[in-house]
Amino acid sequence: MAGYEWLAVAYLLGLTLAAWVSRIETVRRLRVSAIALAVLVLIVTVALTAPPTVRAWAPHAYLIAGYWLPAMLVTAQPASRFEEWLAATDNRIRRFLPPVPEPLRQVVELAYLFCYPLVPLSFSVVWTMGDEADVARFWLAVLLAGYSCYGTLPWLVSRPPRLRATLRSEGSDTLARLNEQVLQRVSHQLNTFPSGHVAVAAAAAAAVAVVSAPAGLIIGTTVGAISVGAAAGGYHYALDVLLGLALAAAAAMVAGVI
């Protein structure tokens, strides 16, 4: 199996172990274990029997499973000590950040919507313009960045700033409302630390830049806008975003992308 497949296997085994040592209900423990086992079987089956195209695209499912499973292990109350520390840190960091002008706020809100299609779009570039090694590096960087953020969730529990009662905005902006509606349907409504959205997107952009500098520039610029939108829109704390970018760089280096 490829390195990114072994990474996914190790991550799922770690989550399964965490399920059995966590103080959660037996039903949830069994559910997490069953889902993790099903994904493990999928990974091995795809790696050993599937055509190259299927094997190359399948990690999209591994990334999604890696995002949702840790949320099933959360036992702490959302309003945790960690959340309070994160909010206090965020207040200190934001003092040094310039305000986002209103016209630019619309741009970064729109950019944040691209968190979701950005990975498949980025992979399409690598798949079309790169080779098998580029595909392997892409998924190793993206999965390593994503899993490193998602895997902290059961122990570092917090809500996004927008869901904290003192920070919630009832703004009428159409793009902000659209982002909220999308998040209600495709998110577990918990804050990943560091920001998984930012880390995964930045790692994908780095991998794209290897096979196409113009495409890498476009996607990298989009990632910059996503990062600003994540903090400005209250979808993530500023520290989440900064650490997400740093983590993406580390993952890209480990994967041999940069």
N, C-alpha and C positions, 0 to 999 in steps of 0.2 A: 504493500500500500504506500501511497504518497505521504509526505510529511504532514500535510494538512489533514489527511484522513486519520493518521495516528493522533494528531492533536485533538480532533473531534472525539475520538474514542476515549482518550485520556480525560478530557473535560467531562464527558458523560459519565464515565466511571466515578470521577470525583463527585459529581452531583448525586449519584446514587449512594455513595458512601455518606455524603452529607445528609441525605434523607434519613438514613438509618441511625445517625447520631444526633439528629436534631430533635427538638421537643415539639413534634407536630403529631397530628392525629394519625393513627394507623392507616386510615383510608387514604389520606394524602401521601403518606410514605409509600404505600403500594402503588398509587397512581403515578408518582414521580418515577419510581423504579420501572414500572411497566412501560411508560413512555420512553424513558432513557434506553431501555432494552430494545424497544422497537426501532428506535433510531440507530442504535448500535448495529442491529441486524441489517438495517437498510444500508448503512455505510459499508459494512463488509461485503454484502451482496453486490452492491453497485461497484465497489472497487475490484471485485474478482470476476464479475460476469457481465457487467453492463458495457455497451458500446462507448467509445471515447467521448462522444458528444454528451451522452447522458451523464457519464462520470464527471465531466467538466462542469456541467450545470447543476448537478445535485447538491453541491455545498450551499446553495441558497437555502435549501431546507435545513441543513445543519445549523446555519446561522440563526434562522428563525426559531428552531427548537432550543438553541442555546440561549436565546433571549427570554423565552417564556418559562422554561423550567425553573430557573432560580426563584422566580416570583412565587412559585408554589411552595417554596421552603420558608417564606417569610413568616416569622412568628412575632416579631416585635411590633409594637404599636407604631403607626406612621409618624406620629409626633414624638420622635425619639431624641435622645441627647445628641446623637450624631447630627440629626437635622438641625437642632438648635445651634450646634457648633458651626455647621455648614452655612446657615443663614447669617450668623454673626461674621464669619469670615467673608461671606459674599458682600456684606455691607461695607467692610473695610476695603475690599478690592475695588468695588464700584466707585469709591471716592476718587480713584486715580484714572478712571475710564471716562473718556469724553461722551457726552450724550449723543445718541443717534438722531440725526436730523429727520424730521417727519417724512420727507419724500424717500429717504434711504430706508426708513423703517418699513415702508411698504415693500421695498425690494428684498430686504432680508427676511420678511415674513413669507414672501413668495418663495425665496430660496429654501426656507426651512421645509416647505412641502416636498422639496426634491430629495430629502433624506431617504425616502422610501424607494423611489426608482433609481437613485444614484448608483447603487451597487450593481443591479443588473445592467444598467447603461454602461457603467465602467467596464464590467466584465465583457460586454459585447465588443467593446473596443479591443480589449486584450485578446479575446477569442478570435476576432477577425484579423488583427494585425500582428499578433504575437505567435509564439510556438508553445509546445507542451510545457517547456520549462517556465515560460512566462505565466502560463495558467497556474502552474503549481506555486510559483512565488506570489501571485495575486492572492490565492486563497489562503496561503499560509499567513501572509500579512494581515488580511482582512479578518480571518477567524481568530488569530492571536490577539488582534486589537479588540475585537468584539467580545471574545470570551473573557479577556482580562477585566473588562468593564462589567459585564453581566454577572460574572462569578462572585463579585463582592456583595451583591444585592442582599442575600439572606442575613448578612452580618452588619452591613452599613445601610440601614433602612432610612429613607427620607422621601418626602414628596417633592415634586417640582415646585419652584417658587410660586408659580401661578395657582397652585392648589393650597397654599398656605393662606389661612383666613386673612392675615394682615397684609398679604401681598397680592391677593386676587384682584384682577381688574375686570370690570364689567364693560369694557370697551365695545363699541359697536362696529369696529373695523371688520370689513367683510373677510379679508384674508386671515385675520386673527381668529374669527369665528370658524372659518373653514378648517384651520389648523386644529382648533379645539375639537371639532367634530371628527376629524380623521383620527386624532389621538384617542378619543373615546372608543373608537372601534378597533384600532390596531395596537394599542398600548396597554400595559398593565397598570398605568397611572402611578408608577413608582419611579423614583429618580435613580438612574444608574450612575455610579461614581467610580471612575470618571465618566464623562458623557460617552455612551456607546454610539450615539448618532454621529458625533463629531469624530471620534476615534476611527470608526469603520469607514466613514466617508473620506477622511484624510488618508488612511492607509490605501484605500482604493485609488485615490487620485495619484498617490506616489507610484503605485504599480502601473497605472495607465501611462504616466510620464515616461516610463522606460521604453514603451513600444511606440509612443507617439507624443512628441513634445507639444504640438498644437492642442491635441485632445487633453493632454495632461494640464496644460495652461488653463483651458476652459473649465475643466472639472475642478482644478485647484482653486480657481477664482470662485466657483460655486461653493466649494467647501469653506472658503473664507467668509462668504456671505451667510452660509449656514451657521458658522460659528458665532458670528455677530448676532444673527437672529435667535440662536438658542439662548443667549444671555439676555438680549434686549427684550425678547418676547416672554421671558419668564419660564421658558421650557427647561432650562438648566441653570444652575448656579455658575457664576463666572469661573470659580475654581474647577468645576466639572469640565468646562470647555478648555481651559488652559492645560489641565492634566490630560484631557482627551487628545489634544494635539501632540503633547509630549509622548504619550503612549503610542500614538500612531507612528511617530518617527522611530521609536524604539522597535516596534513590531516590523516596520519596513526594513530596518537594519538587520534584524534577526533573519528575516525572510530573504535577504540578499537583494532587496529592491533598491536600496540606497547604500 
